[in-house]
Amino acid sequence: MKKKEEGSENDYEDQVDLVGNIIPTLYEVLGEDQSDESKKTRSAQIRAAIGTVLYKHFPAPVVAEALGLHRDSITQYKKKHPKNMTEWKGYDNTYLIVQCTLDSVIHTETTKTNIDILSRKILKLEQTRQRLEKTINENVVL
């Protein structure tokens, strides 16, 4: 998925929803509690790994909002990632699990979101078609 560079507010909200739907799955695969916002090493590693992996696919503000963090946290996760992979015991394994899980989850969630977006667009187009047909029928002189 490409990072959003320009687009409507709905695009941003859709991305936040998508990321918000992915995050619980990542915590579940790791066997951890998503509500643990402590600064304990394991909780911090999980947030850093998830933030770093998601940032590869989504803009920092989207990832930050979905994780309930400031976007600067996401930038710091990315900046510290190379060092964390070698020096923060356990981070490398957590990161790899998150990355592998995200590869499979993102396809499914992206597809679901795209279906929802297309369904809304189809509904609007059907409503427009019905309105136009009604206008034609009202203006037809027999």
Secondary structure, 3 states (H helix, E strand, C coil): CCCCCCCCHHHHHHHHHHHHHHHHHHHHHHCCCCCCCCCCHHHHHHHHHHHHHHHCCCCHHHHHHHHCCCHHHHHHHHHHHHHHHHHCCCHHHHHHHHHHHHHHHHHHHHHHHHHHHHHHHHHHHHHHHHHHHHHHHHHCCC
